[in-house]
Each structure stands twice: as structure tokens, then as C-alpha cells.
Amino acid sequence: MDKMTELQQNPTVRKIVSKLPLPIKLPTLVRRNAETDALRPLLGRRVLLTLAGAESAPIVRSLSDLGAGFILVGPESHVHGAADIARSAGRPTALASGTDAAAVTQALQASDPVDALILEVNAFGGPKQLFQLLQPNLQKLAKHCRVLLVSRLSKKPSVEEEANAEAVIGFVKSFAREVGTRAITANAIEIHHGCKPEAIASALSFFASDRARYVTSQRVKLTATESEVGGLSLQGEHAVVTGGARGIGAAIAQVLARQGAAITIVDLPNARDAGSEVAAKIVKGGGKAHFLPADVTNAAEISEMLKHASALLGEATVLVNNAGITRDKTFAKMAVEKWNQVIEVNYEAAVKTTEAFLALRGASQRPASVVYLSSVVGIAGNFGQTNYTLSKAAVIGHVRALARELKNKGVRVNAIAPGFIDTVLTREVPLLNREMGKQLITLLQAGEPEDIAEIVAFFASRAAAAVSGETLRVDGGMFIGA
Ligand SMILES: NC(=O)c1ccc[n+]([C@@H]2O[C@H](COP(=O)([O-])OP(=O)(O)OC[C@H]3O[C@@H](n4cnc5c(N)ncnc54)[C@H](O)[C@@H]3O)[C@@H](O)[C@H]2O)c1
């Protein structure tokens, strides 16, 4: 956490700042409990879950597996069966029958504040009903609550279905800003036709947890894929993380290892010491990891490195294309070397690394996942970063198209667009600019490398079986871009 965010947690500072005649909002620090059980991140959390579809049973099962307790609201025919599942898993459960705002309000008012609210919008009256569903209950959302508004789209969505799904996104984008001061996040979960019930369940469970703490204001699309559905564990996987010696890459390596994966950290030869240190930390914690030097822009080196890594730690099943650079200059003053270098590392090398990963995989039947690091500026643009934004936007298009190509081959492909993340590089931003920048983030604080790493770990896992071809902003809800 940066010094100013830390200072802003001090009660005296908060009192003084709140009295200043300035439009400054202070953040509630997002909850990053290192001690949280990574495979049961909902342990001790209270989830209000509205039930509508055939997925009720798997969703309750999946949330129970992660440790949640419940308030279940839905048709009489659904709630009792679902409650039996939760209770047999030993989870505290309350229930209310009904499919309207009154039932939700009644259940919430009878309860302590909830840590997650999963609301099937259309089954509970549609977007216009969000007023009755949420406004009387705002104080029943605990700090750090995860609000997930679920929409479903049929095979050929009707005009009304599409309008309703967009209405929910529009609502979420504004609502998230208003509740963000309490570190509450709000996201729209869009379930597309043919998505497997278990895949819906595992994705909802992840986004209901603190592991998704820095994702807010977003649309998460769940679609039909051929991928095998599973849990959040990465036990038995071998993940290759490029640029893993420091910053976000080092955090990714450590979080993937915490989830059970064996890790190959790849970085430039001059990052050997730092990379070996990250590997040593993982090994000390009981995991498997090693460092291999390679320049991702060198296709032959990458191919050799992947073969070597697989010989040492088994078939690589996860690839994280994280290595990236910036060489900022206005377009008018940009040297061609800087222009080329950024595109070659951030985009072309990532594509080549994926090609080598897929070539080595051959006809393997094991599910695999490739995750790329894009950037919010690849979506929104930024002054002085034409080369960088071109490269990061190219990644987004590449991911969308490649996912289509690999749809039936057991390989999912996704990207993460981080926002303002507290790293060595962003600490160099002048204080005033940093502070002004943070006022333009819904959660009013920079993210930590671990916040990005948690989402990489989700994409890498079989819990994300319904997500492919997507770029998810992990930016605390920055007010820039689409
Ligand atoms: N820090 C942020 O706020 C932020 C925001 C948006 C996107 N990102 C993206 O996230 C990724 C990680 O960013 P970071 O802030 O941790 O960067 P960083 O500079 O701290 O780390 C990048 C790592 O990549 C390695 N690398 C660079 N070129 C390489 C090459 N040719 N071959 C092998 N390794 C190479 C570097 O040695 C370094 O260890 C990057 O792709 C970046 O563009 C970062």
C-alpha cells in the first residue's frame, strides 16, 4: 500500500480532510486478508443469494464449498432444496420465499449486513425494480460487500433481454461509484446461452469473494465453452510466467504457487537474481518453482525455454504473458526504435510465446489457459503512449480472436487490463498526480500487484471454464475508457 493511502486510514487525518472545502473522497482500504483460506475465500461470509434457474443447486454447492453461509430467497419450490444442500454442508442458512423486492427486503432486514449479494435481476422484476431491491437495503450491504447483478441471455436474445442486460451495466457503473467509498464492489454477470451450470456457479463464487476485491463496475461474460469445469485449485498445473522476476509478474508467480501450481519464472538474464529470489520464496513456502532466463522477443530462445521447463516440471498447462515495457514519448517525438521495441515485447513476443506454448502442447487433451496482461490505457488511450496503447489494444483483439480459434481445443485465452497498480514504476509518478489520479478510481486507491494476480489465478483455474476471449479490467473502477 502506498504511504498516502496508509495515511488516509488514520482517523484524525480523515476528520481533518472531511472538513476541508475540497471535493476529496477518502478510501476504505480494500480487504486483502493474507490469512484468508485461498481455496475457501468465503469462509465466515454471509451471502444473500436469489435463486431462479436450474443452477440453484450447483451455485449453493459451490458457494458452500468456498465456505459461505446463506440467506436464500426464491420460489418456494427452490429455496427448501437449496437450503438442504447448504445445511448438509454445515453452513448457516436462512430463507425467504418469493420472487420480488419485498421478499429480498424482508430477508435482508431480518439479517445482519451481508458480505455478498447475488441478485438475478430479471427473475426479480427486471432492472427497473433495482430501486426497490437495493435502495431500502443499502445499509444491509456490509463494507467490502460484493454485489453481483446477474442477467441471462437466451440463444437468440430478444430485444428486451439485450436492453435489460445493458440497463444493468449502466446501473452498475454508477452504483459502483457511489458505494465504492465503503470498498463495496458491484459487477454485472452476464450469463449467455449454453453456459454450464457448474461453470456459472464457480465464476459467481469467485467474484463473490475478496479475491475479486479490485474488480468493480465491470461486465463479466460467462459463455458456453468446451472446457472442463473445476475449482479454484491449481494443484497439478505447471504455469509459465514471463516477466516474473518483479512487479506484477512476481506476484502472479507467488499467487499461482499458493493455489498449487508449479511455476517457471521467465525473465531477462539480467533479472536472474530477482527471479531466482521469487522462485526461492515459493520453494521455501512449500511450492515448486524455478527461474529460467529468456528474452521473450527471441522465438528460438522461448521455444527452448518452454521445452526445458516442461522437461523439469511437466507439461506446461498455464501460460501468463506478463512481460511488458513502456517507452513513452509523444507520437511526434517518438523514435522508431522505441515504437518497435514496445510493440515487439508487449504484443509480438506474447503472440510468439503463445504459439510456442501451443506447438509444444501438440495434441494434448489437458485443459490449458493462456492469460495476457493488457492495460486500461489499451482501452482508453493515453497521452504519450501511442506505442504502448497500440500494443495493449492489439492484445485485446488477439485474445478475442484466438479464443474463437481454440474454442474446441481445450485452451481458454483471456486478458487482464490492470489500472493504476502500486509498483516501482507507478511510485515514480509525482505525488499530486498520483493523488488526483486516485480520485478518479471508484475505490479511491491504487491496486496491488496481488489484486491482479488473484484474477490471473482465477483465469488459470477450471473455475473460469465459462470465460474465454475476454479482457477484464482490474482497475478498481477507473473513470476512463469505455
Ligand atoms: N504497473 C501497472 O500499473 C500496470 C498497469 C497496466 C498494465 N501493466 C502491465 O502488466 C505487466 C507487468 O507490469 P509491471 O508493472 O509489473 O512491470 P515491471 O517493469 O515491473 O516488470 C516487467 C518484467 O518484464 C521483464 N521483461 C521485459 N522485457 C522482457 C523481455 N524481452 N523478455 C523477458 N522479460 C522481459 C522485465 O525484466 C521485468 O521483470 C506489463 O505487461 C505491463 O504492461 C502494468
The ligand as an SDF file (V2000), in Angstrom:
LIG
                    3D

 44 48  0  0  0  0  0  0  0  0999 V2000
    2.1520   -1.4460  -13.2240 N   0  0  0  0  0  0  0  0  0  0  0  0
    0.9960   -1.0810  -13.7190 C   0  0  0  0  0  0  0  0  0  0  0  0
    0.3410   -0.2000  -13.1630 O   0  0  0  0  0  0  0  0  0  0  0  0
    0.4500   -1.7290  -14.9730 C   0  0  0  0  0  0  0  0  0  0  0  0
   -0.7480   -1.2510  -15.4870 C   0  0  0  0  0  0  0  0  0  0  0  0
   -1.2610   -1.8370  -16.6470 C   0  0  0  0  0  0  0  0  0  0  0  0
   -0.6090   -2.8980  -17.2660 C   0  0  0  0  0  0  0  0  0  0  0  0
    0.5580   -3.3480  -16.7440 N   0  0  0  0  0  0  0  0  0  0  0  0
    1.2230   -4.4740  -17.4600 C   0  0  0  0  0  0  0  0  0  0  0  0
    1.4990   -5.5070  -16.5340 O   0  0  0  0  0  0  0  0  0  0  0  0
    2.7080   -6.1890  -16.8910 C   0  0  0  0  0  0  0  0  0  0  0  0
    3.6740   -6.1600  -15.7140 C   0  0  0  0  0  0  0  0  0  0  0  0
    3.9250   -4.8110  -15.3540 O   0  0  0  0  0  0  0  0  0  0  0  0
    4.8810   -4.3970  -14.1510 P   0  0  0  0  0  0  0  0  0  0  0  0
    4.4330   -3.0650  -13.7010 O   0  0  0  0  0  0  0  0  0  0  0  0
    4.9950   -5.4890  -13.1990 O   0  0  0  0  0  0  0  0  0  0  0  0
    6.2660   -4.1930  -14.9750 O   0  0  0  0  0  0  0  0  0  0  0  0
    7.7710   -4.3530  -14.4700 P   0  0  0  0  0  0  0  0  0  0  0  0
    8.5740   -3.4730  -15.3690 O   0  0  0  0  0  0  0  0  0  0  0  0
    7.8910   -4.1820  -13.0110 O   0  0  0  0  0  0  0  0  0  0  0  0
    8.0800   -5.8880  -14.8220 O   0  0  0  0  0  0  0  0  0  0  0  0
    8.1330   -6.3550  -16.1290 C   0  0  0  0  0  0  0  0  0  0  0  0
    9.0830   -7.5400  -16.1800 C   0  0  0  0  0  0  0  0  0  0  0  0
    9.1640   -7.9510  -17.5550 O   0  0  0  0  0  0  0  0  0  0  0  0
   10.5090   -8.2550  -17.8390 C   0  0  0  0  0  0  0  0  0  0  0  0
   10.7830   -8.1310  -19.2670 N   0  0  0  0  0  0  0  0  0  0  0  0
   10.8020   -7.0040  -20.0040 C   0  0  0  0  0  0  0  0  0  0  0  0
   11.1690   -7.2870  -21.2540 N   0  0  0  0  0  0  0  0  0  0  0  0
   11.3820   -8.6220  -21.3180 C   0  0  0  0  0  0  0  0  0  0  0  0
   11.7910   -9.4970  -22.3500 C   0  0  0  0  0  0  0  0  0  0  0  0
   12.0600   -9.0570  -23.5830 N   0  0  0  0  0  0  0  0  0  0  0  0
   11.8960  -10.8170  -22.0600 N   0  0  0  0  0  0  0  0  0  0  0  0
   11.6420  -11.2810  -20.8170 C   0  0  0  0  0  0  0  0  0  0  0  0
   11.2490  -10.4910  -19.8010 N   0  0  0  0  0  0  0  0  0  0  0  0
   11.1290   -9.1680  -20.0550 C   0  0  0  0  0  0  0  0  0  0  0  0
   11.2990   -7.2350  -17.0420 C   0  0  0  0  0  0  0  0  0  0  0  0
   12.6540   -7.6410  -16.8550 O   0  0  0  0  0  0  0  0  0  0  0  0
   10.5060   -7.1840  -15.7370 C   0  0  0  0  0  0  0  0  0  0  0  0
   10.9740   -8.1120  -14.7930 O   0  0  0  0  0  0  0  0  0  0  0  0
    3.2340   -5.4710  -18.1190 C   0  0  0  0  0  0  0  0  0  0  0  0
    2.8140   -6.1640  -19.2800 O   0  0  0  0  0  0  0  0  0  0  0  0
    2.5720   -4.1180  -18.0490 C   0  0  0  0  0  0  0  0  0  0  0  0
    2.4720   -3.5020  -19.3030 O   0  0  0  0  0  0  0  0  0  0  0  0
    1.1190   -2.7810  -15.6300 C   0  0  0  0  0  0  0  0  0  0  0  0
  1  2  1  0
  2  3  2  0
  2  4  1  0
  4  5  1  0
  4 44  2  0
  5  6  2  0
  6  7  1  0
  7  8  2  0
  8  9  1  0
  8 44  1  0
  9 10  1  0
  9 42  1  0
 10 11  1  0
 11 12  1  0
 11 40  1  0
 12 13  1  0
 13 14  1  0
 14 15  2  0
 14 16  1  0
 14 17  1  0
 17 18  1  0
 18 19  2  0
 18 20  1  0
 18 21  1  0
 21 22  1  0
 22 23  1  0
 23 24  1  0
 23 38  1  0
 24 25  1  0
 25 26  1  0
 25 36  1  0
 26 27  1  0
 26 35  1  0
 27 28  2  0
 28 29  1  0
 29 30  1  0
 29 35  2  0
 30 31  1  0
 30 32  2  0
 32 33  1  0
 33 34  2  0
 34 35  1  0
 36 37  1  0
 36 38  1  0
 38 39  1  0
 40 41  1  0
 40 42  1  0
 42 43  1  0
M  CHG  2   8   1  16  -1
M  END
$$$$
